[in-house]
Amino acid sequence: MKLNLRSIFPLLAGVAVLYSACTKTGVNVKPDPSTVKASDNVASSAIADNLAKSLAGSFGGASVKDGVTPSTNASSSKLKVQSTYNCGFYIDTSLNLVFNQGDTLKATKTGGVKYYFVCDGNKTVGYDSVDSLNTVGSGPGFSYVYNIVQKYKVRGLNTNNSNFTMDGPMKAYADNEYTKYKTFSKVHNTYVFTNLYVHADDNFDITSGTATFRSEGKTNGGGWDYSGTIVFLGNHKAKLTFLNKIFLIDLITGTATPA
């Protein structure tokens, strides 16, 4: 499990590209989001994007691709070692990490993490974790705030932990603002994952499992407040259902299409 602020910078690059595109096309749509309902396609796309990025750790916190290994931030000075194999508790309640990329992209992560790494003999086989992290960043013409809370239980299923399960709730709030063109996107999602089965040897494909979710969001095009279900299908796909409508999510690209 990795607390990798650097994973945010590829996301920032994507934001910068979107901002650049808006600059070139001159798009500046300004309906009042407090009185306009976003289309189901807009809402489903925002939910899908949030799900894919939060599972990948793009907003900070744990990534499903961490598998069952201890965090690289679990330094020996803060890990209460039960053996020489990084078993036991790791607690850091005062994270304050600052990263700058050049003179324009800046990010600060604060919060705290608590892990309990589980061992079978001399081998790490899983962890229980609580992450609560807030990341604030900015670049030319945009700013963002990401707030992540994760309470995961992860357990390996085979000898090399290439298959593992993941359960637990996650809060993933992502607020983006493009100051020059007065456009914004606020997507506040909460999830409860149940029996996610992850196949690490296939690019960490989630081959089965379910989730419930609630999504509250606003963009310049309108807002939404939906609850629904997610069924993970394998092949990096998931089925999103709300309002009796079904969308297919691509967990690699974060896109959603009506089913």
Secondary structure, DSSP 8 states (H G I E B T S, - for coil): ----GGGHHHHHHHHHHHHHHHHHHT------TTT-B--HHHHHHHHHHHHHHHHTTTTSS--GGGTT---TT--TTTEEESSTT--EEEEEEEEEEEEEETTTEEEEEEEEEEEEEEEETTEEEEEEEEEEEEEEEEETTEEEEEEEEEEEEEEE-STT-SEEEEEEEEEEEEEEEETTTTEEEEEEEEEEEEEEEEEGGGTTEEEEEEEEEEEEEEETTEEEEEEEEEEEEETTEEEEEETTEEEEEETTTTEEEE-
